[in-house]
């Protein structure tokens, strides 16, 4: 594998220093132990994960979850705090602040999310893996399985690295919860706050259906306003997440004729 360590981000260099050349080599508990942090899984009240830091040792507590990808991201998040923020003390991290969708804000928690994203899904492994593949939720699910990550984290990673304008959106039954767009996705577009009744995402949100829908071409103004969205078409693909929110990948295509 021809990798220039100097071109890697700090979390990627950390993985590289441990000889990580394949997804199955990413041993977050092992990295934590080698950095004097003990990992325990126990029920936590009021937070998703916790770092108790001493001068040279730490305990990372993770709220048990049936979704291993979620647990791994929480561990990577707290490990980021221990490696980067230990001088600022201990951390109690709520579910709402731990997640790849919160990696762009300017805060200590956002920095930890960005660091965690690269620990779980390092670019130097993901980019070769994704070469020649489409950016949709089917591929994100495969990426998540291969890297033992959440589908949400994998979808955001794919969307950020596709050359097409793409946006990941998450809705519940009443509102837009969050969204992440890539650099090619115009800021002239605004994601609609409520799900359009003619979308598959709406059906998933209000019916008992689960699973993932097939990619679908549809009018962009079912999802977006501004930027002449009424003249455009996009590809959408939606799935219901374990918390009953709806995750959708939007990829802009061509002008409607």
C-alpha positions as CSV (number, residue, x, y, z in Angstrom):
1,X,0.0,0.0,0.0
2,X,1.6,3.2,-1.2
3,X,0.8,5.7,1.6
4,X,2.6,9.0,2.4
5,X,2.2,9.2,6.2
6,X,2.9,13.0,6.0
7,X,-0.3,13.5,4.0
8,X,-2.5,11.7,6.5
9,X,-4.7,13.4,9.2
10,X,-3.6,12.9,12.8
11,X,-6.1,10.1,13.5
12,X,-5.1,8.4,10.3
13,X,-1.4,8.7,11.2
14,X,-2.3,7.1,14.6
15,X,-3.9,4.1,12.8
16,X,-0.9,3.9,10.4
17,X,1.5,3.8,13.3
18,X,-0.3,0.7,14.5
19,X,0.1,-1.0,11.1
20,X,-3.6,-0.6,10.1
21,X,-3.8,-1.5,6.4
22,X,-7.3,-3.1,6.4
23,X,-10.6,-2.3,8.1
24,X,-10.4,-5.4,10.3
25,X,-7.1,-4.1,11.8
26,X,-8.8,-1.1,13.5
27,X,-8.8,-2.2,17.1
28,X,-10.1,0.8,19.0
29,X,-10.0,-0.9,22.4
30,X,-6.4,-2.0,21.8
31,X,-5.4,1.6,20.8
32,X,-7.1,2.9,24.0
33,X,-5.3,0.3,26.2
34,X,-1.9,1.2,24.6
35,X,-2.6,4.8,25.5
36,X,-3.5,4.0,29.1
37,X,-7.2,4.2,28.8
38,X,-9.4,1.4,30.1
39,X,-12.7,0.8,28.3
40,X,-15.8,-0.4,30.1
41,X,-19.3,-0.9,28.9
42,X,-22.0,-0.1,31.5
43,X,-25.3,1.7,31.8
44,X,-24.9,5.4,32.0
45,X,-27.5,7.9,33.1
46,X,-27.7,11.2,31.2
47,X,-25.0,10.6,28.7
48,X,-23.9,8.2,26.0
49,X,-20.3,8.0,26.9
50,X,-17.9,9.3,29.6
51,X,-14.2,10.0,29.9
52,X,-12.7,10.1,33.4
53,X,-9.2,11.4,33.0
54,X,-6.3,11.4,35.4
55,X,-2.8,12.8,34.9
56,X,-1.7,9.8,32.8
57,X,-4.5,7.3,32.9
58,X,-8.2,7.3,31.9
59,X,-11.4,5.3,32.0
60,X,-13.7,5.4,29.1
61,X,-17.3,4.3,29.8
62,X,-19.7,3.4,27.0
63,X,-23.4,3.0,27.2
64,X,-24.2,-0.5,26.0
65,X,-26.0,-0.6,22.7
66,X,-27.2,-3.4,20.4
67,X,-25.7,-1.4,17.5
68,X,-22.0,-2.0,17.5
69,X,-21.3,0.7,15.0
70,X,-22.8,3.3,17.4
71,X,-20.7,1.9,20.3
72,X,-17.5,2.1,18.2
73,X,-18.2,5.7,17.3
74,X,-18.8,6.6,20.9
75,X,-15.5,4.9,21.9
76,X,-13.6,6.7,19.1
77,X,-15.2,10.0,20.3
78,X,-14.0,9.5,23.9
79,X,-10.6,8.3,22.7
80,X,-10.3,11.5,20.7
81,X,-10.9,13.5,23.9
82,X,-8.3,11.5,25.7
83,X,-5.7,11.9,23.0
84,X,-6.4,15.5,22.2
85,X,-8.2,17.2,25.1
86,X,-6.9,15.5,28.2
87,X,-5.6,18.7,29.7
88,X,-9.2,20.1,29.8
89,X,-10.4,17.4,32.2
90,X,-13.1,14.7,32.0
91,X,-16.1,14.6,29.6
92,X,-19.7,13.6,29.8
93,X,-21.0,13.3,26.2
94,X,-24.7,13.1,25.4
95,X,-26.1,11.1,22.6
96,X,-27.0,14.3,20.8
97,X,-23.4,15.5,20.5
98,X,-21.8,12.2,19.5
99,X,-22.1,11.5,15.8
100,X,-20.5,12.1,12.4
101,X,-23.4,14.6,11.6
102,X,-21.9,16.9,14.2
103,X,-18.3,17.0,12.9
104,X,-18.3,20.4,11.2
105,X,-19.2,22.8,14.0
106,X,-16.4,24.6,15.7
107,X,-16.3,23.1,19.2
108,X,-14.4,20.5,21.2
109,X,-17.2,18.0,20.7
110,X,-17.2,18.6,16.9
111,X,-13.4,18.1,16.8
112,X,-13.8,14.8,18.7
113,X,-16.5,13.7,16.2
114,X,-14.3,14.6,13.2
115,X,-11.4,12.7,14.8
116,X,-13.6,9.8,15.6
117,X,-14.9,9.6,12.0
118,X,-11.3,9.2,10.7
119,X,-10.6,6.6,13.3
120,X,-13.6,4.5,12.3
121,X,-13.6,5.3,8.6
122,X,-10.1,6.5,7.7
123,X,-9.8,8.1,4.2
124,X,-6.7,6.2,3.2
125,X,-8.8,3.0,3.4
126,X,-12.2,4.3,2.5
127,X,-11.2,6.1,-0.7
128,X,-9.7,2.9,-2.4
129,X,-12.6,0.9,-1.1
130,X,-15.1,3.3,-2.7
131,X,-13.4,3.7,-6.0
132,X,-15.7,2.9,-8.9
133,X,-18.8,2.6,-6.6
134,X,-21.9,4.7,-6.6
135,X,-22.7,7.0,-3.7
136,X,-26.0,5.6,-2.3
137,X,-27.3,4.0,0.8
138,X,-26.8,0.5,-0.5
139,X,-23.1,1.2,-0.9
140,X,-23.0,2.9,2.5
141,X,-24.5,-0.2,4.1
142,X,-21.7,-2.3,2.6
143,X,-19.1,0.2,3.7
144,X,-20.6,0.1,7.2
145,X,-20.5,-3.6,7.3
146,X,-16.9,-3.9,6.1
147,X,-15.6,-1.2,8.6
148,X,-17.9,-2.1,11.5
149,X,-19.4,1.4,11.4
150,X,-22.9,2.9,11.5
151,X,-24.7,3.4,8.2
152,X,-25.1,7.1,9.1
153,X,-21.3,7.5,9.4
154,X,-20.7,5.6,6.2
155,X,-23.3,7.6,4.2
156,X,-21.8,10.9,5.3
157,X,-18.3,9.7,4.4
158,X,-19.5,8.6,0.9
159,X,-21.4,11.8,0.3
160,X,-18.4,14.0,1.3
161,X,-16.2,12.1,-1.2
162,X,-18.4,11.8,-4.3
163,X,-17.8,14.2,-7.1
164,X,-21.6,14.7,-7.5
165,X,-23.6,17.2,-5.5
166,X,-24.8,15.1,-2.6
167,X,-26.5,15.7,0.8
168,X,-27.5,13.5,3.7
169,X,-30.7,14.4,5.5
170,X,-32.4,13.0,8.5
171,X,-36.0,13.6,9.4
172,X,-38.5,12.5,12.0
173,X,-42.3,12.7,11.5
174,X,-42.4,16.4,12.2
175,X,-39.2,18.1,11.1
176,X,-35.7,18.0,9.7
177,X,-33.4,16.8,12.5
178,X,-30.0,17.4,10.7
179,X,-28.4,17.5,7.3
180,X,-24.8,17.3,5.9
181,X,-24.0,18.5,2.3
182,X,-20.8,18.0,0.4
183,X,-18.8,20.8,-1.1
184,X,-20.4,20.4,-4.5
185,X,-23.9,20.7,-3.2
186,X,-25.0,24.3,-3.7
187,X,-25.7,26.5,-0.6
188,X,-28.5,28.0,-2.7
189,X,-30.5,25.0,-1.9
190,X,-32.4,24.7,1.4
191,X,-33.5,21.3,2.7
192,X,-37.3,21.3,3.4
193,X,-38.1,21.1,7.0
194,X,-40.9,18.6,6.6
195,X,-41.1,15.4,4.5
196,X,-43.1,15.7,1.3
197,X,-46.0,13.3,1.2
198,X,-45.0,11.8,-2.2
199,X,-41.6,10.6,-1.1
200,X,-40.6,7.1,0.1
201,X,-39.2,8.7,3.2
202,X,-42.7,10.0,4.2
203,X,-44.0,6.4,3.8
204,X,-41.3,5.0,6.0
205,X,-41.9,7.7,8.6
206,X,-45.6,7.3,8.9
207,X,-46.0,3.6,8.2
208,X,-44.6,0.6,10.0
209,X,-42.3,-0.3,7.1
210,X,-38.6,-0.8,7.9
211,X,-35.5,-1.4,5.9
212,X,-34.1,0.5,2.9
213,X,-35.9,1.7,-0.2
214,X,-34.5,1.5,-3.7
215,X,-32.9,4.6,-5.2
216,X,-35.5,6.7,-6.9
217,X,-35.4,9.6,-9.3
218,X,-37.8,12.4,-8.5
219,X,-38.3,16.2,-8.7
220,X,-35.8,18.0,-6.5
221,X,-38.5,20.4,-5.1
222,X,-39.9,17.5,-3.1
223,X,-36.7,17.9,-0.9
224,X,-35.3,21.3,-1.6
225,X,-36.3,24.9,-2.1
226,X,-34.3,27.7,-3.7
227,X,-31.7,27.6,-6.5
228,X,-34.3,26.7,-9.1
229,X,-35.0,23.3,-7.4
230,X,-38.4,23.1,-9.3
231,X,-36.4,22.7,-12.5
232,X,-34.1,19.9,-11.2
233,X,-34.2,16.2,-10.6
234,X,-32.3,14.2,-8.1
235,X,-31.9,10.6,-6.9
236,X,-33.1,9.8,-3.4
237,X,-32.7,6.7,-1.3
238,X,-34.1,6.4,2.2
239,X,-34.0,4.0,5.2
240,X,-35.4,3.9,8.7
241,X,-32.8,4.1,11.5
242,X,-33.2,2.3,14.8
243,X,-34.5,5.5,16.5
244,X,-37.3,5.7,13.9
245,X,-35.8,8.7,12.1
246,X,-35.4,8.5,8.3
247,X,-32.0,8.8,6.7
248,X,-31.9,9.9,3.1
249,X,-29.1,10.4,0.6
250,X,-29.9,13.0,-2.1
251,X,-27.7,13.2,-5.2
252,X,-28.4,15.9,-7.8
253,X,-28.7,14.7,-11.4
254,X,-29.8,16.8,-14.3
255,X,-32.3,19.5,-15.4
256,X,-35.9,18.3,-15.7
257,X,-36.8,18.4,-19.4
